[in-house]
Amino acid sequence: MIPWALATAGWLISLLVLAAASPLGRLPLLSAGGYLAGFAGLLAMVHFWPERWSPRRTLVVMALLVVGIRLIFWATPPGNDLNRYVWEGVVQNWGVNPYRVAPAHADLDFLAQGPLRGIRDGVNHPELPAIYPPLPLLAFRALAAAAPDPRLFKGFFLLLDLALAILLARMLWLEGHPLKFLLLYAANPLVIVFVAGEGHMDVLQALLVVAGVHLLDRRHPAAGFLCLGSAVMSKFLALALIPMMINRRTGPWAWTALVPLLAYAPFWEARDAWWRVLGNFAGDFHYNDALTTLLRVLAGRTALFLAAGVLMATLALILLTVPQARRRVYLAAGAVLLCLPTLHPWYLLLVAPFMVFSPSRPWLFLMAAMAGTFPVMGLEYHTGVFQEIHWLKWCYYVPFCALLLQAARRDTRLWPLWRFPAPRSLSVVIPTLEEGPRIEACVDSVEPMDGLVEVVVSDGGSRDDTRERARRLGCRVVAGPPGRGGQIRRGLEAATGDAVLVLHADSRLAPGTLARVMEALRRNPQAPGGACGMRFAGGGTGMRLIAWLNNRRAEFFGIAFGDQAQFFRREALTEAGGYPGLPLMEDVELSLQLKTQGRPLFLPHAVEVSHRRWQRRGFVRNLATVGSLLLHYLWERRWYGPGATPTDYYRRYYRHLQ
């Protein structure tokens, strides 16, 4: 209790200092210090949260903290963007189309009287017409009709922020996750400063995205896509997120995402100008970006096209390799942000809600590192010059990229949402079919060790002496129809270990591999399983290339092939729905099922594999066959769902060998 109280006091004092120093540019170094200390306090609050508190007490304490601090920041000076929000709401009520007429236009001088004069003078880039989609413009119009007061606009966005916090609390409750993780959004200094403090409208997009994902998760596709379409009409960044939620079940309702396009109706006469300003903004403005900075150095004005290509490729990888819909949306949102030519701190509000479910080290670091933009705000505040400090930007982007690369290789979440018990026993399952000449070397590579309870050979109807040889080697033997998925499933039914390693009969484990597997599972209680790094026994440069590609796919995307000695916890497999009984692609399906339970592990230099199939079929032909079947399977699974792919992959793979 005392550590939590100290952490909470530190968080609160840091944010009070930040509020007293506002606006951010007035005392940038003090503001940056308070902001960073606020993040340190946030992480400590989550870590030391009293677990014995009831959900009701937890929610009451959280409400007092997060609502109280937001009301304090609501009273601080608003950000410059609010001037544009108010002004564009006012001019609409005077019959002016903000897509056609910029704030600095002389025809609007008559409106710049009294308080509105200061508001127009405070608009950033007053020479530019409206850049936002129509939904926020309509909200600005309604708010300005009530009162053209920035505090009212801030209050509106504050209510949206609190609504998002309530929605996240409901999602945590329904999924049985600890409510303390709500703090990663509700007590996040970035959210508090840039929504309650400065009043940025990006919270509208974030709320609609999370609502859409939640509704689709709860099988309300029409309402879900309506929310996602509305998110696009609040800020175009959300457009890349919609494909992440489309499949055969939800696809018939995706058209409802188009309904919010009706929000453009009041601005129809300026339809030729809807996209012009957006294109100019994307092409001529850049700030706090990383990828497009590098691309501009390499490719000049084609940098945006290259960034778009990188984004499309990244989105395709996410679409095919990430099985959970919510995580696809979160990763896609992050990819969009990193490919933008401009990344203001408040743009990170798009990924901030997902920290509640996936407390990511890289993204939490980047949110905290936005303190590095405060000196830029200070320079603008005191001199009127907006000038990016490039060396300071790279001081946080370099470690962020290092953290991102680390997260791509292994689970780096600060607090996994679940943990598996340490395994006490291990079984090895070997599927076989006509493997008599090879089974002895395979079984001999399974070294005796503490915890190894059995080796199960699951035969698919061999006509040679495979089964007899396996029995002589002390293996438990089960038999049934051919097909690797079904064979391995039968082997699992006969096995008794807490953890299982699947070893192909033409593979050999490196010395110490089983001990490394057990140690890795014990040291990583959040991991459901994993795969081993492989190399081919001979074959030259081509085989080394294939092994390298296989290992990088398993390491970075968590998708392994069966000859990479996949291993898993029995509990994780049960939670994922059991071993897939597919005759082929069971290894890919297993990888995807395990990924729904957590990040799979990767153990390098652990297994040696025969290259006989590559010799038999030919390198180029086998590479093309395997690659095309993998991509086809990932696409069909993405569209039809697990276990519903209509293609007979077994027949397609083996037809050239018959």
N, C-alpha and C positions, 0 to 999 in steps of 0.2 A: 504493500500500500504506500509506503513512504517513497520508494523509487518512482512510482507512478505520480504521486503528488508533486515531487520535485520536477519530473519531466513536464507535467502539465503547467506548473508555475513558470518553468523556463520558456515553454511555448507561448504562454499568455504574455509574459513580459516582453518577449521578442516582438510579438505582433503589436503590442501597445507602443513600443518604441517605433516600429515601422509606421504605425498610424500617426504618431506625433510628428514624424519626420516628413510626412507626405506633403505635397506630391513627390513622387519618387526622385525627380530630378533636382529638388531643392537641396537635399543633403544626400547625394548618391552613395557615398561610402558608408554613412551610417545606415541608410536604407538597405544597402546590400548586406551589411553585417547582421541587421535584424532579420532580414529575409532568410539568410543561411542558417542563423540560429533557430529560426522558426521551423525549418525543415529538420534540423537535429532534434528539436523538441518533439516534432510530430513522430519521427521514427521511434524515439524513446517512449512516447505515450502508447504507441501500439504495442511495443515490446513488453512494457510493464503493466499493461491494462489488467486490472484485477479479474482473473478468470472466474472467481467464485460469485461475482455479481450476477444477479438475475437479468434476463433480457430487458425487463421493464426498467430496472435501475440503470442499466447501461444506456438505454435510449434517453432517459430523463437527463442523466449527466451530460451525455453528448449534446442534447438539444440546448441545454443551458450554455454550454461552452460555445457551440458553433453559431447559434443564433445571436448570443450576446456579442461575440467578436464581430459578427457581420454588421450588427447595428452600429457598432463603433466605427467601422470602416465606411458604412453608408454616409456618415457625417463628414467624411474627409473630402477634399476637393476632387471633382470628377476628372476623368481622362479627357484628352482632346477629342477623341472620337465621338464623345457624347454631343459635342457642338454640332457635328454633322448630323447625328441622329435627330436632334431637336430641329435643326434648320430644315432638313428634308421633310420632316413631319409638318412643319408650319407651311412650307410652300405648297405642299399638296392640298392643304385646306384652303389655299388661295387659288386653286385651280391650275397650278403650275406642275408640269411633269418633270420630276427630278432627273429622269434619264435624258432629257433634252436640254435642260437649263442648269448650268453650273452655279454654285453659290455666289461666285464673284461676278456674275452677269449684271450689267448695269441696270437691266430692267427690274431687278429685285432690290434696288437701292431703297425703294419706298418702304420695304419691310424692315430694313435694318435701323429700327428706332428703339430707343430705350434698351431694355435687357437684350433684345434680339440683335442689337448692333454688336454687343460683346460676343454673342454666340457666333454670329457670322465671321467676325474677326478672328475667332479661335478655331475655325474650320481648317483642318489640314488639307493642303492642295485644293484651295477653293476654286481653282481653274478647271477641276475635273467634275463632270456630272456624277450622278449616283453610280456606284459600282456594285452594290449589293443586289441580290435577287429580290423579287417583289414582296415576299412574305414579311421580312422585317420592315420594309418601307410602309406596308399597310399598318403594321403595329406602331410605327413612328407616327403615322397620321392620326391613329386613334388616341395615342398618348398626348400628342400635341394639341388635339382638340380639347382634351381635358385640361391641360395646363402645359405650356411650353417651358417646363422647368426641368433642368437636368436631374434634380433629386427625384422627381417622379419616374423618370426613365430608369435611374439607378434602382429605385424601389421595385420596378417591374422586373428587371433582370435579377434582382435579389430574390424575388418570389420564385422565378424560374429555377434559380440555383437551389433553393430550399426544396422545391418540388422534385428536382433531380436527386437530391440527397434522400428524400423519402422513398422515391422509387428504388434507389440502390439498396436502402435498408430492407424494403420488401423482398427484393430479389435475393439478398443474403439470407433472409429468414426462410423463404420458400425452399432454398437449396440447402439449408442446414449448416451454413458457414458461420463462423464467429462474427458477431456484429461489430467487434472492435475494428475490423478491416474497413468499415465505413469511414473511419477517420482519414484514411488515405485519400479520400475525396473531400469529406466535409471539413476537415481541419487542415487541408493542404494550403500552405501560404500562397501558392500561385493562384488557386481558385479564389481565395479570400481577397487578395490584393487586386486582381484584375477583373473580378466580377463585382463584389461588394464595394471595393474601393474605387476602381476606375470606371466600372460600369460597361464592360465590353459585351456586345451582343452575341458572342460566340457560344455562350451558355445555351441559347435557344437551339442552335444546331446540335449541341451535345445532348440536350434533353430529348430532342426528337429522335436522334440516332439510338439512344439507349432504350427509349420507349418502343421504337420499332423492332429492335432486336428482342426485347422482352416479349412483345406480343407475338412475334414469330416463334419464339421458343415455346410459348404457351398455346401454340396452334391456332392463332388468330391471324392468318396471313393477309387478309384484306386490310385490316386495321394496321398491321405491321408495315406493309408496303406503303400505305397511306402516310404513315409517320416518316418513313425513310424518304419518300418523295417530298414531303414537307421540309425535311432536313436539307434536301438539295435546294429547295426554294428559299432556304434561309442562308445557305452558303454552299457554293458549288462543290466544295471539297467532298461532300458526302456522296457525290455521284458515283465515285469508285467503290463505295461500300455496298451498293444495292446488289451487284452480281454475286457477292459473297453469300447471300441468303437465298438465292434462287436454286431450286432443284425441281424434280418431277412433282413433288407434293405441293410446293409453294408457287411454282411457275405459273399456273393458271390464274393466280391472283396478282401477279406482278404488275399488271396493267394499272392497278389502282395507284401505283407510284406516279402515274402521269396526271392524276386528277389535280394535284396542287399546281400544275401549270396554268390552271384557270386564274391564279393570282396575278398573272400578267395582263389580264383583261383590262383593268383600269388604266394600263400604260400602253395600250395597243398603238396609239398614234405615234409612239416613239420606238416602234419595233425594230427599225433600222439601227437604232443606237443601243439596244440592249446589251450587245456583246462587244461593241467597239471599245468602250472604256476598259472593260476587263482585259481585252487583248493588249491595249496600250500599257495597262498596269503590269501585266505579266512580262511584256517585252522590255519595258523601259525602267522598271523599278526592281531593285534587289537589295535585300538587307538580311543580315544574320543567317545567311544560307551557307551550306557547306558543299554539297554535291554540285550545284550549279556554279558555284565559284570556281571549282576545279575544272568543270566543263567549259566555262568561258575562257579560261586560260588555254585550254587545249583546242577548242573548236570555235571560239568567237561567237558570232550571232546564231550559230546553229546549236548552241548549248541547250536551249529550251527543247528542241526536237530530240536531242540525245537524252535529256532528262525524262522526256515523255516516253521514250523507248525503254529506258531503265525502269520507269514506273510500270509500264505495261508488262514487261517481263517479270518483275517482282510480283505484281498482282496475279499473274498466271501461275507462278510457283505457289503462292499462298492458296490460290483457289484449288489447286490439285493436291497439295501435300498436307494441308491442315484440316483435320477431320471435324473439329468443333466449329460451329457457325459463329459463335460469339468471338472466339479467338481469331477467326479469319477476319472479322470486321475490325477488331482491335489492331491486328498486324497490318491490315490494309490502310487503316487510318494513319498509322505510323509511317508507312511507306509514302503515302501522299505528302505528309508534312515534310519528310526529308528530301523530297524531290521539288519542293516549292522554291521559287527564286526569292521569296520573302517569307521569313518565319519570325513574326513577332511573338513575344512570350505567350500572349493570350491565345494564340493559335493552338497551343498545347492543351487547351481545354477540351479538344476533341478526343484525346487519349486519356485525360485525367480520370474519368469515371471508371475506366477499365483497370486502373490500379487496384481497385477494390477486390477484383477477382484474380488479378495476376500482378502482384506487387513486383514490378520489373525494376531491377537495379539500374539499367541504362536510362530508362525514361524518368524515373524518379531523380536520378542524377541530373539529367538535362533540365528538368523542371527547376531544381535547385540552382543549377548553373546559370539560369536566366538572370541571376544577380549580375552576371557579367555584362548585361545590356544596360544596367542602371547608369554607369558613367556616360554612355551615349545620351541618355535622357538628361543627365546633369549638364552636359555640354550644350544641348538644345535649350534647356531651361535658362541657363545663365548667359548664353551668347546668341541664341536664336539660330544657331547652325546645327543642322542634323548631319552628323558625320560618323560613319561606322569606324570602330577601332578594330582593325583586322587582326592584329596580333592577339588581342584579348579574346576574340572569337575562337581562335584556334586553341587557346588554352583550355577551353572546355569541350570543343568538338573532337579533339584528338582522343582524350580519355573516354568520351562518350562512344566513339567508334570502337575503341578497344573493348569496352564493356559490351557493346552490341555484338561484336564478334565472339566474345566469350559466351554470351547468352545463346548464340546460334549453335554452339557446340555442346552446351550442357545447361542444366536447369540452374539458373542463378536467382530465382525469385527469393525475396527476402524472407517471406513466410509462406511456405507451401500450405495449401488449404487442407491437405490430408497427409498422413504418414502411415507407411506400412510397417508391421512388426518385423524384426530381424529374422531372416530365415535360419532354421536350425538344421535342415537337411536338404539334400540336392539329389535329383534323379536326372539321368541322361537318357534321352529317347533317340533311337536311331531308326529312321525309316529305311527299308531295304527292298530291292527288287533285282534279283539276279546279281547279287554282290558277293558271291562266294570268294572270289580271288582277293577282294579288298576288305572284307569285314574284319579279318584278324588284325590288320594294321590299324584300322579305325578304333577297334575296342582297346587295343594295347595303348593307344595314345590317351585313353581315359585313366589318368593316374589315380590310384587309391589315395584317399584323404579322409580326414575326419569330416563327417557329415554326408559323405557320398553313400547313399543307401542302396542304389541299384543302377544297372544299365538295362534298359528295356529295348529290345529289338522288335520293331513292328513291321512284319513282312507283308508284302502285297501280292503273294502268290508266286514266289520264286520257284522255278523248276530245277534249279541247281541245288547245291548243298548249303545254301546260305543259312537256313534255320539250324541245321545240324551243327555247323561250325560255331554259330552263336551260342548254342547250348553248351558246347564243349568249353567255350570261353567263360562260362558262368553267367551268361546273360539270361534275363527273363524274356521269353519269346511269345509274342502274340501274332496272330495271322488274320487276314481278311482280304477283301477286294483291293486292287491297286488304286493308287491315287494318294499323293503325299498328305494332303490335308486330312483325309479319313484315316490314313495309317497313323499319323501323329496323334490324332484324337484318340484312337484306340490305345496307343502307347501311354497317353496321359491318364486314361482311365485305369490302366494297370499300375501306374507309378504312384508312389506314396510321398515323395519329397515335397517340402514346402516350396522349393524352387525347382525349375526344370530347365535343362539345356537341351536343345535339339541339335543333333550332330548328323550331318549327311555321311553316308557310308564311304564316300570317296574323299572324305576330309580327315585331317589329322590335327588334334589339338596340340598347341605348343606346351612345353613343360610349365607347370604352375598355373595353367589357365583356369582350372576349376576353383582353385584357391582364390585367384583374382576375382572371379565372378562372385563368390560368396562375400569376399571383403567389400567389393563395390556395392553390393546390395545392402550390406550392413551399414556402410558409411553414407549411403544415400537413401534414407528411408522414404523419400518422396518419389523415388524412381520405381516404375512398375517392372522394368526389365531392361533389355538392351541387346546389343549384338557385338560381335568380335571383329576386329580388324583382320583382313585376310590377305593372303598372297597365293599365287598359283605355283604349283610345283613344276617349274619349267615354262617354256612357251615364249621366252624372249621379251622384247620391248612391248609388243602389243598386249601381252598378258599383264605386264606390269602396269600399263596404262589402264586396262580394264579394272585391275585390282585397286588402283588409286581412285578411279571414279566410283567404284562400289563403296570404298571406305569413306570417301567424302560425302556421298549421298547418305550413308548411315550416320555419319558424324554430325552433319549440319541439318539434315532434314528428317532424321529419325526413321528412315525407311530402309530396311535391310533385306537382303535376299537370304534364302534358307542356308546357303553354303557359308554364311557368316556366323554360324553357330549362335543362333538367337537363343536368349534365355529370358525367363520371366518368373515373377512370383505367382503362385497359384491363386492367391487372393485377387491380384490385379486382373488375371485372366478371367476369373469368375465375374468380377465387376464389369469387365468389358464385354461379357456375353458368351464366354467360352471360346475354345479353339475353333477357328474357321475350318470347316470340313471340305474346303475346295480342293479339287484334284490338282489345280495349279493356281498360282498367285496367292496361295495360303500364307506365304511368308510376308508378302506386301500387305495383305489384309491384317495379319497379326500385328505388324508394325503400326498400322493406322489405328487398330483397336487399342493397343497399348498407349499410343499418344493421347488418347482421350483420358487416360488415367494419370499422365504425367510425362515428363521428358525422358525418353529412353537413354540409357547409358551407351557409351562406346568404349570398348577396350582394345587398344591397338595391339598389333603383332601377336595374335592369339591363335590363328588357325591357318593351316596350309591346305589348299584345295587342288584337286586334280583338274587339268584342263582338257580332259578327254572329249567332252562335248564340243568344245571349241575346235579341236582337231577334226572331229568327225564332220561337223557342219561347215567349217570354214570361218575364219575370223570376221570378215566383213559381213557375211550372210548372218551369222549368229548375232553380231552386234546390232544389225538392223532389226532382226526379229525380236530380240530381247527389248531393245529400246522402244519399238513401236507397240509391242504388247503392254509394256509398262505404262506408257502414256495413255494408251487406249483404256486400260483397266482403271487408271486413276480418274480419267474423265467419266467413264461409265459409273464408277462407284460414286463420284461426286454428284451425278445426275440422278441415279436410281437409288442410291443408298447402299449400306453394307449388305452383302449377300444377295443383292438383287440384280447384279450385272447379267445381261442376257447372253453375252458372248461365251462360247465354249473355248476357253483359253487352252485347255489341255489338248484339244484336237488341233487348234491352230499351231501350237508350239511343236507338237510331235509329228505333224503330217509329213514334214519333209524328211523325217528319219524312217518312215515306214516304207 
